Amino acid sequence: MKKFKVLSTILISFIVSSSFTGCMFSQNKSSAQQNTPANPNASANTSPVTTAAEKIIPSVVGITSTFAGARNKDVQGVGSGMILDSNGYILTNNHVAGTNTKSIKVSLYDGRDVSANSIWSNESLDLSILKVNEKNLVPVQLGDSSKVRIGESAIAIGNPLGLKFQRTVTSGIISAINRTIEASEGTFMEDLIQTDASINPGNSGGPLSNINGEVIAINSAKITSAEGIGFAVPINIVKPVLKSLKETGKFDTPVIGIVGFDKSMAGYLNINFEKGIYIYDIAAGSGSYEAGLKKGDIILSINGKELKSMNDLRETVYTIGAGNTIKVTAKTSTGNKDFNVKIKSSS
């Protein structure tokens, strides 16, 4: 089966010139941490952006990771992350600190540097969840990315250009939703939230929030050939992963065994369809294959829930979980049909 990876480009430079960025890598150690305390003298005239930023800042962390580079030389990466739970779960990008990372150091708001391990990562989503052995941390408040509206305020917080400028706050608006970008030839990032809030190398993994201080996405990429075009992964895809990790200590990624594309990808593939998820390929032995779905079929809904994007499909499958059977309604060459598809684990 032909594979299409959906991930962001890893950039190994201080000031990048390629099309996409969001994480900073260097051979040199990053500069020392500088905390940015919240303003204790907030007044009645404090702006909503200030209020939201002060709510989130204590939950934003710096991440320094070490990768195996070329010629057996270690490469150090610097990015951002956010605390998801008081017991030490931290969200970042896979390209900042994934399961293949040699070592991970997390810089907390109170000035401490602690070691972390990646306990779950997904290359196609460019997401990773880390765990630190700390308690009583201050978590972010998660919003609902399905309710994001074009034109609403957006606030990005992270560590642009390394830890010297950590917890930098920028603001803008939501410019678009359900964006697909080509990170490199044959690799795509899908269903992204586009914002004009300034995002720079080192911001990868940091929060994008609404005006209420609720995190709606994870900052991941930027088009460097234009101003004010950044992209973030919607937060809802993380929620079932976090729930499983907190309840069972693990998350077995559930799959139905398809390579699928939503309408936002149609222009790249010269395929015309009105709605749903186009099945580009199916893995032999998968739940979709065994149920009778075929290449070229279009999935319209799962258990009666209409699908508009690949994230809709992922969120639904992630929430239901491996081992369960779902009713898939698909448009086939002979009309709409229902299929009973068993969700399996990718591991």
HELIX and SHEET records of a PDB file:
HELIX    1   1 PRO A   48  ILE A   56  1                                   9    
HELIX    2   2 ILE A   57  SER A   59  5                                   3    
HELIX    3   3 ALA A   70  ASN A   72  5                                   3    
HELIX    4   4 SER A  145  LYS A  147  5                                   3    
HELIX    5   5 LEU A  163  PHE A  165  5                                   3    
HELIX    6   6 ILE A  235  VAL A  238  5                                   4    
HELIX    7   7 LYS A  239  THR A  248  1                                  10    
HELIX    8   8 LYS A  263  MET A  265  5                                   3    
HELIX    9   9 ALA A  266  LEU A  269  1                                   4    
HELIX   10  10 GLY A  287  ALA A  291  1                                   5    
HELIX   11  11 MET A  310  ILE A  320  1                                  11    
SHEET    1   A 3 PHE A  20  THR A  21  0                                        
SHEET    2   A 3 GLU A 214  ILE A 223 -1                                        
SHEET    3   A 3 GLN A 141  LEU A 142  1                                        
SHEET    1   B 7 PHE A  20  THR A  21  0                                        
SHEET    2   B 7 GLU A 214  ILE A 223 -1                                        
SHEET    3   B 7 PRO A 207  SER A 209 -1                                        
SHEET    4   B 7 SER A 153  GLY A 158 -1                                        
SHEET    5   B 7 THR A 168  SER A 184 -1                                        
SHEET    6   B 7 THR A 187  THR A 195 -1                                        
SHEET    7   B 7 GLY A 230  PRO A 234 -1                                        
SHEET    1   C 7 MET A  24  SER A  26  0                                        
SHEET    2   C 7 ASP A  74  ILE A  83 -1                                        
SHEET    3   C 7 VAL A  60  ALA A  68 -1                                        
SHEET    4   C 7 SER A 103  SER A 107 -1                                        
SHEET    5   C 7 ASP A 113  ASN A 122 -1                                        
SHEET    6   C 7 LEU A 127  VAL A 132 -1                                        
SHEET    7   C 7 TYR A  89  THR A  92 -1                                        
SHEET    1   D 2 PRO A 254  VAL A 255  0                                        
SHEET    2   D 2 LYS A 344  SER A 345 -1                                        
SHEET    1   E 4 ILE A 258  PHE A 261  0                                        
SHEET    2   E 4 ILE A 277  ILE A 282 -1                                        
SHEET    3   E 4 ILE A 298  ILE A 302 -1                                        
SHEET    4   E 4 LYS A 305  GLU A 306 -1                                        
SHEET    1   F 5 ILE A 258  PHE A 261  0                                        
SHEET    2   F 5 ILE A 277  ILE A 282 -1                                        
SHEET    3   F 5 ILE A 298  ILE A 302 -1                                        
SHEET    4   F 5 THR A 325  THR A 332 -1                                        
SHEET    5   F 5 GLY A 335  LYS A 342 -1                                        
END                                                                             
